[in-house]
Amino acid sequence: MPKERRARGGDAYARAGVDVAKVRSIQRSLAGMLSSTFSERKGKFGEPAIGIGHYAGLIDIGRGRLLALHTDGVGTKVLVAQHMAKFDTIGVDCVAMTVNDLICLGAEPVALLDYIALKEENEGLVEELSRGLASGAKQAGAAIVGGETAIVGDLLEGEGALAFDLVSMGVGVVERSSLVDGSAIAEGDAVVGVASSGLHSNGYTLARRLTRGMSLTERADELGETLGEALLRPTAIYVKPTLGVLKRREVHGVAHITGGAFAKLTRLTGERDLGFRLDELKAFPRPPIFALLQGLGRLNEREMYGTFNMGVGLCVVAPEGEADDVVRAYGRAGLESAVIGSVKRGKGVVVGKTRLV
């Protein structure tokens, strides 16, 4: 096994180039500065209705309605697409990263913008990217109403003329009375995990490091497909089934499992003395790409559950008595789900015996 793939102890993701703890520190610093602008809209139309740090920003647009705003990108998964010269699905990931975050506040995504940065003019590349963007927006029931295409060759590295970056910005609407911000989460609530389609769009800096030098086009028996196909599998879009669940069941919180993985759950409880024990998470079925990566990197449990979604792309927190109905609702939508844990006293997230945060 190549030496650079080994990751015995420590934080493999940080050694690969992404230190999640430092990223959180940067985000806190940025949020502190940007929050100083809230006073500009105090008492006016568009007054901020939530602090920075949840899954989306909220502004008050009157008549009991809130506008949810979010922006996100695909990260270094775009480098896999460039290496494979396959661009028709990466737009789905771009949409998913935005709309899946909007629904974490109960907001229905209604419109999106896209930003495509190119190394150089490439009409065929943009056409393929647009194909994925349109597919993702249709899955989410949202319209892409505009965007920006920029030629920024001096800024981009990647696969030569195929180098690009992709970002989406989204807006959603939620009635204030239907807001799901985690404030109702209580001890004893159940955590329902909803299946991911694979790696989704997080952890790729580490995944690419671990698979460096491996063929992306040869079939891998342990995956049942090529490595490139497994790495490029589009992020699941949870909008329609989740909005259906929110309309019919009592839900206290929704968490999209992306960068930082299951530590994302702490966004829902903030500074309250509540945390999450995910005792059944290890039993949840997961795509084989996760076992492959763990074997290649000799990654411990904390590194795996702190970096990757491990087969769970969305967590829904609901009263214990609602959990089975939530599971059945996702099942009717064709999504595998199960109760994977519960809310306990004490901050943090614990998977089995492994404390993540």
C-alpha positions, 0 to 999 in steps of 0.5 A, spaced: 500 500 500 502 506 498 505 510 504 501 516 502 494 512 503 496 510 510 492 514 516 493 511 523 491 515 528 490 523 528 486 526 523 487 524 516 482 529 513 486 535 516 493 531 513 489 531 506 488 538 506 482 540 510 482 541 517 475 541 519 476 545 526 480 550 523 474 551 518 469 552 524 474 557 527 474 561 520 467 560 520 465 563 527 470 569 525 466 571 519 460 570 522 462 575 527 464 580 523 458 579 518 453 579 523 454 586 525 450 588 518 444 585 521 442 592 524 442 595 517 435 592 516 433 592 524 425 594 524 425 594 516 423 589 510 428 584 510 430 584 517 434 578 519 430 572 523 436 568 525 443 568 526 449 566 522 451 559 522 444 555 521 443 551 514 441 558 511 440 565 512 432 567 514 429 574 513 422 577 514 418 578 508 412 580 512 405 577 513 408 571 517 413 569 511 420 568 511 425 568 506 431 562 506 437 564 503 443 559 501 449 558 497 454 552 496 458 549 491 461 542 489 468 542 492 473 538 489 468 533 486 469 537 480 476 535 479 473 528 479 469 530 473 474 533 470 479 527 470 473 523 467 471 528 462 464 527 464 460 533 466 452 531 465 451 530 473 456 534 477 450 540 476 445 535 480 450 535 486 451 543 485 443 544 486 443 538 491 448 542 496 443 548 496 436 545 496 438 540 501 440 545 506 434 550 505 429 544 507 433 544 513 429 550 516 423 547 513 423 552 507 421 550 500 426 552 495 423 556 489 429 559 485 436 558 484 442 562 481 448 558 478 455 561 477 460 557 473 467 559 473 471 557 466 479 556 465 477 558 458 471 558 453 468 551 452 461 551 450 460 543 450 462 543 457 457 549 459 452 545 456 453 538 460 454 542 466 447 546 464 444 539 463 446 537 470 443 543 473 437 543 470 436 535 472 437 537 479 432 543 479 427 539 476 428 534 482 427 539 487 421 543 484 425 549 483 427 554 477 433 556 475 432 564 473 439 566 472 446 566 473 453 568 471 459 565 467 466 567 468 472 566 464 478 566 470 483 562 467 489 565 472 485 563 478 483 556 476 487 549 476 485 543 474 485 539 467 487 544 463 482 547 458 476 543 462 478 546 469 472 549 472 468 551 478 461 551 480 456 554 485 449 555 486 445 560 490 438 558 492 432 562 495 426 558 499 420 560 503 417 558 509 411 560 513 414 562 520 409 558 524 412 552 520 419 554 521 424 548 523 430 550 526 431 545 531 429 549 537 423 544 539 428 538 539 428 535 546 431 529 550 428 523 547 427 525 540 429 520 535 434 521 529 431 518 523 437 517 518 435 517 510 440 513 505 445 517 501 447 515 494 454 515 496 459 520 498 455 526 495 459 532 495 463 532 501 470 529 503 473 529 496 480 532 498 481 525 502 477 521 498 482 523 492 488 522 496 486 515 498 485 513 491 491 517 487 494 512 482 488 508 482 484 507 475 477 510 475 475 507 469 476 499 470 471 496 474 472 494 481 469 488 484 468 490 491 464 496 488 460 493 483 462 499 478 468 503 476 471 507 481 470 513 477 462 511 477 462 511 484 466 517 486 461 521 481 454 518 483 450 524 484 448 527 491 441 525 493 436 531 493 431 530 498 426 536 497 420 533 495 419 527 500 422 531 506 417 537 504 411 532 504 414 529 511 414 536 514 407 537 512 404 531 515 408 529 521 411 533 527 419 534 526 423 538 530 430 538 526 433 536 519 440 536 518 443 535 511 450 531 512 455 534 508 462 537 510 464 535 517 459 529 517 455 528 523 458 534 527 453 537 523 447 535 527 450 540 533 447 546 528 440 544 531 441 544 538 446 550 538 449 552 546 443 547 549 445 542 553 443 537 548 447 532 544 446 526 539 447 518 540 447 515 534 447 507 537 444 504 530 448 508 525 453 503 524 448 498 522 445 502 517 446 500 510 452 503 506 454 504 499 461 500 498 465 506 497 466 507 504 469 500 506 474 501 500 476 508 502 477 506 510 481 500 507 485 504 503 487 509 508 486 505 514 482 510 517 479 509 524 472 510 526 472 517 528 475 519 521 470 516 517 464 518 521 467 525 522 468 526 514 464 522 510 456 521 511 457 513 511 450 512 507 446 517 511 445 523 507 439 526 511 437 526 519 430 528 521 429 529 528 422 527 531 418 525 537 419 518 538 412 516 537 413 519 530 419 516 528 416 510 525 411 514 521 417 518 518 421 512 516 415 509 512 414 516 509 421 516 506 420 508 504 414 510 500 418 515 496 423 510 495 428 512 500 431 507 505 431 510 512 431 507 519 432 510 526 439 511 528 439 514 534 436 519 539 437 526 543 440 525 550 443 530 555 450 533 554 453 536 548 456 533 542 455 527 537 457 520 539 457 514 534 457 507 538 463 509 543 466 514 538 465 521 540 466 526 534 465 532 537 
